């Protein structure tokens, strides 16, 4: 058996407007719109257990519902110079999943809001919480031993916006009559939402036969003395009839809109105008589990009872008016699917609920031309939930590639399709690399010299002498030293010859070639007078070509020129 579930469908206006708490979905009977609280199916007729709070068969959970909008007008594009958006007409299917966290806890999401429902072991709703971008609202339910509701409490907001609403349900006449008594505690400025108690009348089998409620949508004295009020008082009455099989056959609904003058107050209402919606809802059972619902306006009034925008809450821009609804129901007369028809009896909206494991939605692509076509899939379309998404499951080939992502044409087998190839420097280490250069390296890369960056500056230059650390040559940079290095860039130690000797350890002056320098050789045959004379000083050494030399290397012939004009030929062996 399908799930038995009824949701408080009229909590939606309270959540978003904070001015009315409607504790029965009859405030908007019949409910045609697929709004925020449409995550679970409604009964086709009401009784003592489903008119106030949801009842669930936890062994057959509803997994969600799919909505299909036909001839749905949507914005498709707005281009440069386009004043009026392009509008396409299409068929749009969206699946709204329910997330069962456990057998008694369900989460449901729509747009920027979410809902968390908890149920008792026998399937009665115990509490729910609305959260997200919508005002946070929590509610709790309590029941008696007959599973009839005893009380309902709803809390909205925090701080100055905090509002709590308490409802007691008084049962009498062997549980055939229920009066809802409200005790509202007002913390901030708030429109009164009830001038009288609601009354529900049931037959001996528990079916609802009469409903009566007064709701106030006014703000008393808001317009000043003698001024018309912005609001009105609405009176709802509905009478239900059933056939010999116990199925609903007719509902007669009246809604009185009594507009108030500005001098009205809760104890004295001054009505200056009234409008009435008066119509019959006829239920024609074409099969045991299929019924057609049609509408018949009674009397002459300016209210159109068919002004129901069935695309409310969808992406469709065009409104459609309901002329007839065809329902499929289960054995407990809960709606399993519905089709909304316009005045031409054309289906423009349909939705179907999915129950239990045997009715689980099998996501997949049903388009045989798509890459991920699935022959066993039974659902293709957008999926909405706590995180809305409009991405469908079908995947198609992209330009130049097949379903596996491989190029149709790739002559160089580099994974880039020939149609997308382009050239340029692609080496990230090159000075002229650019990430948009292309997909083929054309050999145009320019690289810096080793140890330098692309600006010609040393990467490492600890002493800031413009010579890269890796190119530094340590050594003596004094040209008069024996170990002078003309290629040295980094100053090092210098070695100098002993006095009277050259860098090879040879005497600069040794006239008798006895390896004793003349300056210290006193037995070389030079007289005392000669010794007393000034010792000549070596000015320079030149080779046979007249080039000056700084050192006398072994095996070379050099000419020593002294300051007294003496020239001496020397060969070092």
CORHUQUI-V564404 format. One record per residue. N is the residue number from 1. RES is the residue in one letter. PHI is phi in radians with two decimals (none if undefined). NEAR is the number of other ideal C-beta (glycine too) atoms within 12 Angstrom. Layout:
n=N res=RES phi=PHI near=NEAR
n=N res=RES phi=PHI near=NEAR
//
This chain:
n=1 res=X phi=none near=19
n=2 res=X phi=-1.15 near=32
n=3 res=X phi=-1.15 near=40
n=4 res=X phi=-1.71 near=39
n=5 res=X phi=-2.64 near=43
n=6 res=X phi=-2.29 near=42
n=7 res=X phi=-1.91 near=42
n=8 res=X phi=-1.22 near=43
n=9 res=X phi=-1.16 near=38
n=10 res=X phi=-1.70 near=35
n=11 res=X phi=-1.23 near=42
n=12 res=X phi=-0.96 near=35
n=13 res=X phi=-1.15 near=29
n=14 res=X phi=-1.15 near=34
n=15 res=X phi=-1.09 near=39
n=16 res=X phi=-1.66 near=25
n=17 res=X phi=-2.03 near=20
n=18 res=X phi=1.09 near=28
n=19 res=X phi=-2.11 near=29
n=20 res=X phi=-2.64 near=33
n=21 res=X phi=-1.86 near=37
n=22 res=X phi=-1.81 near=36
n=23 res=X phi=-1.59 near=40
n=24 res=X phi=-2.40 near=37
n=25 res=X phi=-1.18 near=36
n=26 res=X phi=-1.16 near=38
n=27 res=X phi=-1.00 near=35
n=28 res=X phi=-2.17 near=31
n=29 res=X phi=-1.27 near=37
n=30 res=X phi=-1.42 near=38
n=31 res=X phi=-1.62 near=36
n=32 res=X phi=-1.69 near=39
n=33 res=X phi=-1.36 near=31
n=34 res=X phi=-1.74 near=39
n=35 res=X phi=-1.76 near=35
n=36 res=X phi=-1.06 near=36
n=37 res=X phi=-1.69 near=42
n=38 res=X phi=-1.66 near=40
n=39 res=X phi=-1.22 near=47
n=40 res=X phi=-2.39 near=47
n=41 res=X phi=-1.28 near=44
n=42 res=X phi=-1.85 near=45
n=43 res=X phi=-1.37 near=40
n=44 res=X phi=-1.38 near=42
n=45 res=X phi=-2.49 near=42
n=46 res=X phi=-1.90 near=38
n=47 res=X phi=-2.48 near=34
n=48 res=X phi=-1.09 near=35
n=49 res=X phi=-1.67 near=32
n=50 res=X phi=-1.97 near=41
n=51 res=X phi=-1.38 near=41
n=52 res=X phi=-1.81 near=42
n=53 res=X phi=-2.59 near=43
n=54 res=X phi=-1.11 near=42
n=55 res=X phi=-2.14 near=35
n=56 res=X phi=-2.15 near=38
n=57 res=X phi=-1.59 near=28
n=58 res=X phi=-1.18 near=28
n=59 res=X phi=-1.44 near=20
n=60 res=X phi=-2.44 near=29
n=61 res=X phi=-1.30 near=37
n=62 res=X phi=-1.43 near=42
n=63 res=X phi=-1.53 near=35
n=64 res=X phi=2.54 near=37
n=65 res=X phi=-2.51 near=39
n=66 res=X phi=-1.90 near=34
n=67 res=X phi=-1.99 near=41
n=68 res=X phi=-2.08 near=33
n=69 res=X phi=-1.87 near=36
n=70 res=X phi=-1.72 near=27
n=71 res=X phi=0.93 near=26
n=72 res=X phi=-1.60 near=29
n=73 res=X phi=-1.53 near=24
n=74 res=X phi=-2.40 near=24
n=75 res=X phi=-1.26 near=18
n=76 res=X phi=-1.98 near=18
n=77 res=X phi=-2.88 near=12
n=78 res=X phi=-2.35 near=12
n=79 res=X phi=-1.86 near=11
n=80 res=X phi=-1.00 near=6
n=81 res=X phi=1.39 near=6
n=82 res=X phi=-1.54 near=12
n=83 res=X phi=-1.49 near=8
n=84 res=X phi=-1.73 near=11
n=85 res=X phi=-1.05 near=14
n=86 res=X phi=-1.27 near=15
n=87 res=X phi=-2.10 near=19
n=88 res=X phi=-1.84 near=18
n=89 res=X phi=-1.85 near=17
n=90 res=X phi=-2.60 near=20
n=91 res=X phi=-1.85 near=21
n=92 res=X phi=-2.16 near=32
n=93 res=X phi=-2.05 near=31
n=94 res=X phi=-2.31 near=38
n=95 res=X phi=-1.85 near=34
n=96 res=X phi=-1.90 near=41
n=97 res=X phi=-1.45 near=34
n=98 res=X phi=-1.77 near=38
n=99 res=X phi=-1.91 near=25
n=100 res=X phi=-1.54 near=30
n=101 res=X phi=-1.34 near=17
n=102 res=X phi=-2.68 near=15
n=103 res=X phi=-1.17 near=17
n=104 res=X phi=-2.18 near=23
n=105 res=X phi=-2.33 near=24
n=106 res=X phi=-2.19 near=37
n=107 res=X phi=-2.03 near=28
n=108 res=X phi=-2.46 near=39
n=109 res=X phi=-2.35 near=31
n=110 res=X phi=-2.67 near=36
n=111 res=X phi=0.99 near=25
n=112 res=X phi=-1.82 near=18
n=113 res=X phi=-2.04 near=32
n=114 res=X phi=-2.36 near=32
n=115 res=X phi=-2.40 near=41
n=116 res=X phi=-2.17 near=31
n=117 res=X phi=-1.96 near=42
n=118 res=X phi=-2.15 near=28
n=119 res=X phi=-2.18 near=34
n=120 res=X phi=-1.37 near=23
n=121 res=X phi=-1.09 near=15
n=122 res=X phi=-1.60 near=19
n=123 res=X phi=1.69 near=31
n=124 res=X phi=-1.37 near=34
n=125 res=X phi=-1.22 near=40
n=126 res=X phi=-1.78 near=29
n=127 res=X phi=-2.86 near=27
n=128 res=X phi=-2.60 near=36
n=129 res=X phi=-2.42 near=29
n=130 res=X phi=-1.70 near=37
n=131 res=X phi=-2.61 near=21
n=132 res=X phi=1.76 near=24
n=133 res=X phi=-1.33 near=17
n=134 res=X phi=-1.42 near=28
n=135 res=X phi=-1.00 near=29
n=136 res=X phi=-1.17 near=26
n=137 res=X phi=-2.36 near=39
n=138 res=X phi=-2.24 near=29
n=139 res=X phi=-2.47 near=38
n=140 res=X phi=-2.34 near=27
n=141 res=X phi=-2.14 near=33
n=142 res=X phi=-2.36 near=24
n=143 res=X phi=-2.32 near=27
n=144 res=X phi=-1.61 near=19
n=145 res=X phi=-1.18 near=10
n=146 res=X phi=-1.67 near=17
n=147 res=X phi=1.09 near=25
n=148 res=X phi=-1.65 near=31
n=149 res=X phi=-1.12 near=37
n=150 res=X phi=-1.88 near=26
n=151 res=X phi=-2.69 near=26
n=152 res=X phi=-2.52 near=36
n=153 res=X phi=-2.24 near=29
n=154 res=X phi=-2.25 near=37
n=155 res=X phi=-2.21 near=26
n=156 res=X phi=-2.27 near=34
n=157 res=X phi=1.24 near=23
n=158 res=X phi=-2.41 near=15
n=159 res=X phi=1.10 near=11
n=160 res=X phi=-1.20 near=11
n=161 res=X phi=-1.56 near=18
n=162 res=X phi=-1.13 near=21
n=163 res=X phi=-2.45 near=32
n=164 res=X phi=-2.23 near=26
n=165 res=X phi=-2.21 near=37
n=166 res=X phi=-2.14 near=25
n=167 res=X phi=-2.25 near=34
n=168 res=X phi=-1.91 near=24
n=169 res=X phi=-1.94 near=34
n=170 res=X phi=-1.68 near=22
n=171 res=X phi=-1.67 near=29
n=172 res=X phi=-2.60 near=15
n=173 res=X phi=0.94 near=16
n=174 res=X phi=0.99 near=15
n=175 res=X phi=1.11 near=26
n=176 res=X phi=-1.74 near=23
n=177 res=X phi=-2.37 near=27
n=178 res=X phi=-2.35 near=39
n=179 res=X phi=-1.99 near=22
n=180 res=X phi=-1.70 near=36
n=181 res=X phi=-1.93 near=22
n=182 res=X phi=-1.84 near=33
n=183 res=X phi=-2.20 near=16
n=184 res=X phi=-1.79 near=26
n=185 res=X phi=-1.70 near=16
n=186 res=X phi=-1.73 near=18
n=187 res=X phi=-1.70 near=18
n=188 res=X phi=-2.15 near=17
n=189 res=X phi=-1.01 near=14
n=190 res=X phi=-2.66 near=27
n=191 res=X phi=-1.23 near=29
n=192 res=X phi=-1.05 near=29
n=193 res=X phi=-2.07 near=36
n=194 res=X phi=-2.77 near=34
n=195 res=X phi=-1.74 near=29
n=196 res=X phi=-2.65 near=22
n=197 res=X phi=-1.46 near=22
n=198 res=X phi=-1.52 near=37
n=199 res=X phi=-2.26 near=30
n=200 res=X phi=-2.13 near=40
n=201 res=X phi=-2.09 near=29
n=202 res=X phi=-2.09 near=31
n=203 res=X phi=-1.51 near=24
n=204 res=X phi=-1.14 near=15
n=205 res=X phi=-1.59 near=16
n=206 res=X phi=1.63 near=27
n=207 res=X phi=-1.40 near=32
n=208 res=X phi=-1.27 near=37
n=209 res=X phi=-2.03 near=30
n=210 res=X phi=-2.70 near=28
n=211 res=X phi=-2.41 near=36
n=212 res=X phi=-2.50 near=30
n=213 res=X phi=-2.70 near=39
n=214 res=X phi=-2.03 near=30
n=215 res=X phi=-2.21 near=38
n=216 res=X phi=-1.94 near=32
n=217 res=X phi=-1.98 near=29
n=218 res=X phi=-1.88 near=37
n=219 res=X phi=-2.10 near=25
n=220 res=X phi=-1.14 near=29
n=221 res=X phi=1.10 near=22
n=222 res=X phi=-1.20 near=21
n=223 res=X phi=-1.65 near=21
n=224 res=X phi=1.51 near=14
n=225 res=X phi=-1.00 near=14
n=226 res=X phi=1.35 near=13
n=227 res=X phi=-1.63 near=18
n=228 res=X phi=-1.26 near=23
n=229 res=X phi=-1.45 near=31
n=230 res=X phi=-1.39 near=20
n=231 res=X phi=-2.00 near=30
n=232 res=X phi=-2.73 near=29
n=233 res=X phi=-1.87 near=35
n=234 res=X phi=-1.99 near=34
n=235 res=X phi=-2.02 near=32
n=236 res=X phi=-1.93 near=36
n=237 res=X phi=-2.35 near=27
n=238 res=X phi=-2.43 near=38
n=239 res=X phi=-2.02 near=25
n=240 res=X phi=-1.99 near=35
n=241 res=X phi=-2.24 near=23
n=242 res=X phi=-2.30 near=26
n=243 res=X phi=-1.52 near=17
n=244 res=X phi=-1.19 near=8
n=245 res=X phi=-1.59 near=14
n=246 res=X phi=1.42 near=19
n=247 res=X phi=-1.66 near=29
n=248 res=X phi=-1.10 near=33
n=249 res=X phi=-2.13 near=25
n=250 res=X phi=-2.76 near=26
n=251 res=X phi=-2.35 near=34
n=252 res=X phi=-1.83 near=28
n=253 res=X phi=-2.04 near=34
n=254 res=X phi=-2.24 near=31
n=255 res=X phi=-2.29 near=31
n=256 res=X phi=-1.76 near=25
n=257 res=X phi=-1.83 near=28
n=258 res=X phi=-1.78 near=28
n=259 res=X phi=-1.44 near=25
n=260 res=X phi=-1.77 near=34
n=261 res=X phi=-1.45 near=28
n=262 res=X phi=-1.17 near=23
n=263 res=X phi=-1.56 near=22
n=264 res=X phi=-1.22 near=32
n=265 res=X phi=-2.52 near=20
n=266 res=X phi=-0.99 near=19
n=267 res=X phi=-1.70 near=10
n=268 res=X phi=-2.49 near=13
n=269 res=X phi=-1.70 near=27
n=270 res=X phi=-1.96 near=24
n=271 res=X phi=-1.68 near=23
n=272 res=X phi=-1.84 near=22
n=273 res=X phi=-2.81 near=17
n=274 res=X phi=-2.45 near=22
n=275 res=X phi=-2.21 near=24
n=276 res=X phi=-2.31 near=24
n=277 res=X phi=-1.78 near=32
n=278 res=X phi=-2.35 near=27
n=279 res=X phi=-2.70 near=28
n=280 res=X phi=-1.76 near=25
n=281 res=X phi=-1.95 near=37
n=282 res=X phi=-1.77 near=24
n=283 res=X phi=-1.89 near=33
n=284 res=X phi=-1.92 near=21
n=285 res=X phi=-1.49 near=27
n=286 res=X phi=-1.44 near=17
n=287 res=X phi=-2.50 near=13
n=288 res=X phi=-1.07 near=13
n=289 res=X phi=-2.11 near=22
n=290 res=X phi=-2.40 near=24
n=291 res=X phi=-2.40 near=33
n=292 res=X phi=-1.89 near=26
n=293 res=X phi=-1.89 near=38
n=294 res=X phi=-2.17 near=27
n=295 res=X phi=-2.17 near=31
n=296 res=X phi=-2.33 near=21
n=297 res=X phi=-1.33 near=23
n=298 res=X phi=-1.93 near=18
n=299 res=X phi=1.39 near=15
n=300 res=X phi=-1.88 near=9
n=301 res=X phi=-2.55 near=18
n=302 res=X phi=-1.70 near=14
n=303 res=X phi=-1.75 near=22
n=304 res=X phi=-1.71 near=16
n=305 res=X phi=-1.22 near=30
n=306 res=X phi=-1.66 near=28
n=307 res=X phi=-1.39 near=20
n=308 res=X phi=-2.11 near=30
n=309 res=X phi=-1.51 near=23
n=310 res=X phi=-1.25 near=40
n=311 res=X phi=-1.56 near=33
n=312 res=X phi=-0.98 near=29
n=313 res=X phi=1.55 near=28
n=314 res=X phi=-1.78 near=34
n=315 res=X phi=-1.53 near=25
n=316 res=X phi=-1.30 near=30
n=317 res=X phi=-1.61 near=23
n=318 res=X phi=-1.57 near=26
n=319 res=X phi=-1.45 near=24
n=320 res=X phi=-2.24 near=32
n=321 res=X phi=-1.70 near=25
n=322 res=X phi=-1.39 near=36
n=323 res=X phi=-1.89 near=30
n=324 res=X phi=-2.63 near=33
n=325 res=X phi=-2.19 near=39
n=326 res=X phi=-1.91 near=31
n=327 res=X phi=-1.89 near=40
n=328 res=X phi=-1.82 near=28
n=329 res=X phi=-2.26 near=34
n=330 res=X phi=-1.66 near=29
n=331 res=X phi=-1.19 near=18
n=332 res=X phi=-1.69 near=30
n=333 res=X phi=1.11 near=33
n=334 res=X phi=-1.67 near=36
n=335 res=X phi=-1.21 near=43
n=336 res=X phi=-1.86 near=38
n=337 res=X phi=-2.77 near=31
n=338 res=X phi=-2.63 near=38
n=339 res=X phi=-2.23 near=32
n=340 res=X phi=-1.73 near=39
n=341 res=X phi=-2.00 near=28
n=342 res=X phi=-1.56 near=24
n=343 res=X phi=-1.15 near=16
n=344 res=X phi=-1.63 near=12
n=345 res=X phi=1.05 near=16
n=346 res=X phi=-1.73 near=18
n=347 res=X phi=-1.23 near=25
n=348 res=X phi=-2.09 near=37
n=349 res=X phi=-2.72 near=43
n=350 res=X phi=-2.58 near=32
n=351 res=X phi=-2.59 near=39
n=352 res=X phi=-2.43 near=32
n=353 res=X phi=-1.66 near=41
n=354 res=X phi=-2.02 near=32
n=355 res=X phi=-2.09 near=34
n=356 res=X phi=0.93 near=21
n=357 res=X phi=-1.28 near=13
n=358 res=X phi=-1.27 near=14
n=359 res=X phi=-2.09 near=25
n=360 res=X phi=-1.22 near=23
n=361 res=X phi=-1.23 near=30
n=362 res=X phi=-1.79 near=20
n=363 res=X phi=-1.18 near=26
n=364 res=X phi=2.93 near=23
n=365 res=X phi=-1.56 near=25
n=366 res=X phi=-1.77 near=22
n=367 res=X phi=-1.58 near=19
n=368 res=X phi=-1.14 near=15
n=369 res=X phi=-1.47 near=13
n=370 res=X phi=-1.47 near=20
n=371 res=X phi=-1.18 near=20
n=372 res=X phi=-1.87 near=22
n=373 res=X phi=-0.99 near=19
n=374 res=X phi=-2.17 near=20
n=375 res=X phi=-1.23 near=13
n=376 res=X phi=-1.73 near=13
n=377 res=X phi=-1.17 near=22
n=378 res=X phi=-2.11 near=21
n=379 res=X phi=-2.58 near=32
n=380 res=X phi=-2.37 near=30
n=381 res=X phi=2.82 near=34
n=382 res=X phi=-1.28 near=27
n=383 res=X phi=-2.15 near=29
n=384 res=X phi=-1.98 near=37
n=385 res=X phi=-2.89 near=25
n=386 res=X phi=-1.10 near=26
n=387 res=X phi=-2.10 near=18
n=388 res=X phi=-1.03 near=23
n=389 res=X phi=-2.52 near=17
n=390 res=X phi=-1.96 near=18
n=391 res=X phi=-1.49 near=15
n=392 res=X phi=-1.44 near=25
n=393 res=X phi=-1.49 near=27
n=394 res=X phi=-1.25 near=24
n=395 res=X phi=-2.16 near=21
n=396 res=X phi=-2.06 near=18
n=397 res=X phi=-1.13 near=18
n=398 res=X phi=-1.67 near=17
n=399 res=X phi=-1.02 near=13
n=400 res=X phi=1.32 near=18
n=401 res=X phi=-2.23 near=22
n=402 res=X phi=-1.58 near=16
n=403 res=X phi=-1.14 near=17
n=404 res=X phi=-1.55 near=12
n=405 res=X phi=1.45 near=16
n=406 res=X phi=-1.61 near=17
n=407 res=X phi=-1.17 near=24
n=408 res=X phi=-1.19 near=18
n=409 res=X phi=-2.29 near=18
n=410 res=X phi=-2.63 near=21
n=411 res=X phi=-1.07 near=14
n=412 res=X phi=-1.68 near=16
n=413 res=X phi=0.93 near=12
n=414 res=X phi=-1.77 near=17
n=415 res=X phi=1.47 near=17
n=416 res=X phi=-1.91 near=23
n=417 res=X phi=-1.08 near=23
n=418 res=X phi=-0.96 near=19
n=419 res=X phi=-1.17 near=16
n=420 res=X phi=-1.87 near=20
n=421 res=X phi=-1.22 near=24
n=422 res=X phi=-2.68 near=18
n=423 res=X phi=-1.99 near=18
n=424 res=X phi=2.68 near=21
n=425 res=X phi=-1.37 near=25
n=426 res=X phi=-2.02 near=25
n=427 res=X phi=-1.50 near=19
n=428 res=X phi=-1.13 near=14
n=429 res=X phi=-1.50 near=14
n=430 res=X phi=-1.42 near=21
n=431 res=X phi=-1.21 near=19
n=432 res=X phi=-1.90 near=21
n=433 res=X phi=-1.23 near=21
n=434 res=X phi=-2.51 near=19
n=435 res=X phi=-1.19 near=13
n=436 res=X phi=-1.83 near=11
n=437 res=X phi=-1.17 near=21
n=438 res=X phi=2.63 near=19
n=439 res=X phi=-1.95 near=23
n=440 res=X phi=-2.11 near=21
n=441 res=X phi=-1.40 near=23
n=442 res=X phi=-1.74 near=17
n=443 res=X phi=1.38 near=14
n=444 res=X phi=-1.62 near=19
n=445 res=X phi=-1.17 near=21
n=446 res=X phi=-2.05 near=15
n=447 res=X phi=-2.04 near=18
n=448 res=X phi=-1.35 near=20
n=449 res=X phi=-1.10 near=17
n=450 res=X phi=-1.04 near=12
n=451 res=X phi=1.37 near=18
n=452 res=X phi=-2.05 near=21
n=453 res=X phi=-1.54 near=17
n=454 res=X phi=-1.19 near=16
n=455 res=X phi=-1.67 near=10
n=456 res=X phi=1.40 near=14
n=457 res=X phi=-1.77 near=16
n=458 res=X phi=-1.00 near=23
n=459 res=X phi=-1.25 near=18
n=460 res=X phi=-2.19 near=19
n=461 res=X phi=-2.64 near=21
n=462 res=X phi=-1.07 near=14
n=463 res=X phi=-1.69 near=15
n=464 res=X phi=0.92 near=11
n=465 res=X phi=-1.75 near=16
n=466 res=X phi=1.19 near=17
n=467 res=X phi=-1.93 near=22
n=468 res=X phi=-1.06 near=25
n=469 res=X phi=-0.94 near=20
n=470 res=X phi=-1.21 near=17
n=471 res=X phi=-1.82 near=21
n=472 res=X phi=-1.11 near=22
n=473 res=X phi=-2.09 near=19
n=474 res=X phi=-1.32 near=19
n=475 res=X phi=2.89 near=21
n=476 res=X phi=-1.37 near=24
n=477 res=X phi=-1.89 near=20
n=478 res=X phi=-1.59 near=19
n=479 res=X phi=-1.11 near=17
n=480 res=X phi=-1.49 near=16
n=481 res=X phi=-1.48 near=22
n=482 res=X phi=-1.20 near=23
n=483 res=X phi=-1.85 near=22
n=484 res=X phi=-1.04 near=22
n=485 res=X phi=-2.14 near=21
n=486 res=X phi=-1.20 near=14
n=487 res=X phi=-1.68 near=15
n=488 res=X phi=-1.16 near=22
n=489 res=X phi=-2.04 near=22
n=490 res=X phi=-2.18 near=22
n=491 res=X phi=-1.02 near=18
n=492 res=X phi=-2.21 near=19
n=493 res=X phi=-1.29 near=17
n=494 res=X phi=-1.98 near=20
n=495 res=X phi=-2.00 near=18
n=496 res=X phi=-2.11 near=18
n=497 res=X phi=-1.31 near=23
n=498 res=X phi=-1.20 near=17
n=499 res=X phi=-1.04 near=12
n=500 res=X phi=1.32 near=21
n=501 res=X phi=-2.04 near=24
n=502 res=X phi=-1.60 near=30
n=503 res=X phi=-1.21 near=25
n=504 res=X phi=-1.60 near=23
n=505 res=X phi=1.45 near=19
n=506 res=X phi=-1.66 near=29
n=507 res=X phi=-1.11 near=30
n=508 res=X phi=-1.23 near=34
n=509 res=X phi=-2.17 near=32
n=510 res=X phi=-2.62 near=25
n=511 res=X phi=-1.16 near=25
n=512 res=X phi=-1.75 near=16
n=513 res=X phi=0.91 near=19
n=514 res=X phi=-1.74 near=16
n=515 res=X phi=1.12 near=19
n=516 res=X phi=-1.99 near=20
n=517 res=X phi=-1.06 near=26
n=518 res=X phi=-0.99 near=31
n=519 res=X phi=-1.14 near=23
n=520 res=X phi=-2.20 near=20
n=521 res=X phi=-1.74 near=22
n=522 res=X phi=-1.78 near=17
n=523 res=X phi=-2.13 near=13
n=524 res=X phi=-1.68 near=21
n=525 res=X phi=1.54 near=13
n=526 res=X phi=-1.53 near=19
n=527 res=X phi=-1.19 near=11
n=528 res=X phi=-1.09 near=10
n=529 res=X phi=-1.15 near=8
n=530 res=X phi=-1.14 near=16
n=531 res=X phi=-1.14 near=18
n=532 res=X phi=-1.28 near=10
n=533 res=X phi=-1.18 near=12
n=534 res=X phi=-1.11 near=13
n=535 res=X phi=-1.29 near=22
n=536 res=X phi=-1.12 near=21
n=537 res=X phi=-1.88 near=18
n=538 res=X phi=-1.19 near=33
n=539 res=X phi=-1.52 near=18
n=540 res=X phi=-2.84 near=22
n=541 res=X phi=-2.12 near=31
n=542 res=X phi=-2.24 near=23
n=543 res=X phi=-1.60 near=22
n=544 res=X phi=-1.13 near=13
n=545 res=X phi=-1.69 near=11
n=546 res=X phi=1.52 near=12
n=547 res=X phi=-1.50 near=13
n=548 res=X phi=-1.29 near=18
n=549 res=X phi=-2.08 near=25
n=550 res=X phi=-1.60 near=23
n=551 res=X phi=-2.48 near=28
n=552 res=X phi=-1.84 near=33
n=553 res=X phi=-1.51 near=20
n=554 res=X phi=-1.06 near=16
n=555 res=X phi=1.52 near=11
n=556 res=X phi=-1.88 near=23
n=557 res=X phi=-1.71 near=20
n=558 res=X phi=-2.27 near=32
n=559 res=X phi=-1.87 near=25
n=560 res=X phi=-1.61 near=34
n=561 res=X phi=-1.99 near=24
n=562 res=X phi=-1.82 near=22
n=563 res=X phi=-1.27 near=15
n=564 res=X phi=-1.65 near=16
n=565 res=X phi=1.59 near=11
n=566 res=X phi=-1.28 near=19
n=567 res=X phi=-2.12 near=18
n=568 res=X phi=-2.23 near=27
n=569 res=X phi=-1.62 near=18
n=570 res=X phi=-2.40 near=31
n=571 res=X phi=-2.21 near=18
n=572 res=X phi=-1.71 near=26
n=573 res=X phi=-1.81 near=13
//
